[in-house]
């Protein structure tokens, strides 16, 4: 998700994901990212396309401690260019954040540190990251609503041969956290598949003094209420 600063120039703002309820497609991010639409135009990009598409519908949002917002994507916007984006079906969301002890968590965040504008195009490559949950520091939020995951750039191990480590997290707000259910599946002596994974929360914060990311638990994201509201205003 980016700010439209001029007709041909933009700046990375935050991360988001596309959600499908079987009827329509929505863009989901944080409320603190979405509220920028009150003062400046925002846009988004699809996977596999350099096209920048303006966000036309208003966001329906819940403020902190939920910090979630979504907007309905019009059909003409979804089809404005060729892309390989696949929205996440609502049945890929957990009913509750309750991972097995030691479970593997996965996310792809879009850091502002790795976003650059070249030749009239905003390039914001994602950073895929596999990690685990860590005890939530209660002074940084509400443990009833929130959880935290490790984010230690100095200890991260690269698996694709890249020489780049983990970027600074600003700009990753709005990234979904996935419970891979890998540990859970193996403990049941079953064969794991990516299809076992489910969304368990959404990242909203990074306390620079702690090597963690903060996220809202999936059961408090209030997606059902937001979907109803988005349908009525689109």
C-alpha positions in Angstrom: 0.0 0.0 0.0 1.5 3.4 -1.0 0.8 7.1 -0.8 0.1 8.9 -4.0 2.2 12.0 -3.7 2.0 13.1 -7.3 0.2 11.7 -10.4 3.4 9.8 -11.3 5.1 9.4 -7.9 4.4 7.5 -4.8 5.9 6.3 -1.5 5.5 3.0 0.3 3.2 3.2 3.4 2.3 -0.3 4.7 1.4 -3.9 3.9 -1.9 -5.5 3.1 -3.5 -8.7 1.9 -6.5 -9.5 -0.3 -9.4 -11.4 1.2 -12.4 -13.1 -0.6 -15.7 -13.9 1.0 -16.9 -15.8 -2.1 -18.7 -12.8 -3.5 -16.3 -9.9 -3.4 -12.6 -9.1 -2.9 -11.3 -6.9 -0.2 -7.9 -5.3 0.8 -7.1 -5.8 4.5 -4.5 -3.8 6.4 -4.2 -1.9 9.7 -6.4 1.0 10.8 -3.4 3.2 11.4 -2.3 2.6 7.8 -5.8 3.0 6.3 -6.5 6.3 8.0 -4.0 8.0 5.8 -6.7 7.9 3.2 -8.4 10.7 5.1 -5.6 13.1 4.1 -4.0 11.7 0.9 -4.8 9.3 -1.9 -3.6 5.7 -1.4 -2.9 3.0 -3.9 -2.0 -0.7 -4.0 -0.2 -3.1 -6.3 -1.1 -6.7 -7.3 1.3 -9.6 -7.3 3.1 -10.0 -10.7 2.2 -6.5 -11.9 4.0 -3.1 -11.8 0.6 -1.3 -12.2 -0.3 1.0 -9.3 -4.1 1.0 -8.6 -5.8 3.7 -6.6 -8.0 2.7 -3.6 -11.4 4.1 -4.5 -13.7 2.8 -1.8 -13.5 4.0 1.8 -12.0 1.8 4.5 -14.2 0.3 7.3 -12.0 0.1 10.3 -11.6 -0.7 14.0 -9.1 1.3 15.9 -6.5 0.1 18.5 -6.5 -2.4 20.2 -7.9 -4.1 17.1 -6.2 -1.9 14.5 -7.7 -3.5 11.4 -9.3 -2.0 8.3 -10.6 -3.3 5.0 -12.0 -1.9 1.8 -13.9 -3.5 -1.1 -12.0 -3.7 -4.3 -14.1 -2.9 -7.3 -14.3 -5.5 -10.1 -12.9 -2.9 -12.6 -9.9 -2.3 -10.3 -9.3 -6.0 -9.9 -9.3 -6.5 -13.7 -7.5 -3.3 -14.7 -4.3 -5.3 -15.4 -2.9 -8.8 -15.7 -1.6 -10.1 -12.4 -1.2 -13.3 -10.4 -2.8 -12.2 -7.1 -5.0 -14.8 -5.4 -7.2 -13.5 -2.6 -7.3 -15.5 0.7 -10.6 -17.3 1.2 -12.3 -16.6 4.6 -12.1 -20.3 5.4 -8.3 -19.9 5.7 -8.7 -17.9 8.8 -8.5 -19.6 12.2 -11.4 -19.1 14.6 -8.9 -18.4 17.4 -5.2 -17.8 17.9 -4.2 -21.0 19.7 -1.0 -22.4 18.0 0.7 -25.5 19.3 3.7 -24.9 21.5 6.8 -24.2 19.4 4.7 -23.8 16.2 6.1 -22.2 13.1 4.7 -18.8 12.1 5.0 -17.3 8.6 4.5 -13.9 7.2 5.5 -11.8 4.2 6.0 -8.1 5.0 6.8 -5.2 2.8 9.4 -3.0 4.4 9.8 0.7 3.6 13.6 0.1 3.8 13.4 -2.1 0.7 11.0 0.1 -1.2 12.4 2.3 -4.0 11.0 4.4 -6.8 12.7 4.0 -10.2 11.7 4.9 -13.7 8.2 5.9 -12.8 7.5 2.7 -10.8 7.4 1.9 -7.1 9.3 -1.3 -6.3 8.4 -2.8 -2.9 9.7 -6.4 -2.7 8.3 -8.6 0.1 10.3 -10.4 2.8 9.1 -13.9 3.5 9.9 -14.8 7.1 9.5 -18.0 9.2 9.5 -17.5 12.9 7.9 -18.5 16.2 5.7 -16.9 18.9 7.3 -15.4 21.9 5.9 -14.3 25.3 4.0 -11.1 24.9 5.3 -8.1 26.9 2.1 -6.9 28.6 3.4 -3.3 28.9 3.3 -3.1 25.1 -0.4 -3.9 24.6 -3.3 -6.0 25.8 -2.5 -9.7 26.0 -6.3 -10.5 25.5 -6.1 -8.9 22.0 -2.5 -9.3 21.1 0.5 -11.7 20.6 4.1 -11.3 19.5 6.5 -13.1 17.3 10.3 -13.1 17.2 12.0 -10.6 14.9 15.8 -10.8 15.3 17.6 -9.7 12.1 21.0 -10.6 13.6 19.9 -14.3 14.1 17.8 -14.8 11.0 19.2 -17.5 8.6 18.8 -16.8 4.9 17.7 -19.8 2.8 17.8 -18.5 -0.8 21.4 -17.5 -1.1 20.7 -13.8 -0.7 23.3 -11.6 1.2 20.5 -9.3 2.5 19.4 -9.8 6.1 16.0 -8.9 7.5 15.0 -5.3 6.9 13.8 -2.9 9.6 10.1 -3.6 10.1 8.4 -0.1 9.4 6.1 -0.7 6.5 5.3 -4.2 7.4 2.2 -3.1 9.4 -0.8 -4.9 7.9 0.9 -8.2 7.2 -1.0 -11.3 8.0 0.6 -13.8 10.4 0.1 -17.5 9.4 0.0 -20.4 11.7 1.6 -23.0 9.5 0.3 -25.8 11.7 3.5 -27.7 10.8 4.4 -28.8 14.3 0.7 -29.6 15.0 0.5 -31.8 11.9 3.8 -33.6 12.5 2.8 -34.4 16.1 -0.4 -36.1 14.7 1.8 -38.2 12.4 0.1 -36.6 9.3 1.6 -35.2 6.2 2.0 -31.5 6.1 0.9 -29.3 3.2 0.8 -25.5 2.8 -3.0 -25.9 2.7 -2.8 -26.7 6.4 -1.8 -23.1 7.2 -4.3 -20.5 8.4 -4.2 -16.8 9.2 -3.9 -16.3 12.9 -3.4 -12.6 13.2 -2.2 -9.3 11.7 1.0 -7.3 12.5 0.5 -3.8 13.8 3.6 -2.8 15.7 7.4 -3.0 16.3 8.8 -1.8 19.6 12.4 -0.8 18.6 13.7 -1.8 22.0 12.4 -5.4 21.6 13.3 -7.9 18.9 9.6 -8.7 18.3 6.6 -7.8 16.1 3.2 -7.2 17.7 0.0 -8.6 16.2 -3.7 -8.7 16.8 -5.2 -12.1 17.5 -7.5 -13.4 14.7 -10.5 -13.7 16.9 -10.4 -10.0 17.6 -9.9 -8.8 14.0 -13.7 -8.4 13.7 -13.6 -9.3 10.0 -17.3 -10.3 9.9 -18.4 -6.9 11.1 -16.0 -5.1 8.8 -17.2 -7.1 5.8 -20.8 -6.2 6.5 -19.9 -2.6 6.8 -17.7 -2.6 3.6 -20.6 -4.0 1.6 -22.9 -1.2 2.7 -20.5 1.6 1.8 -19.0 0.3 -1.4 
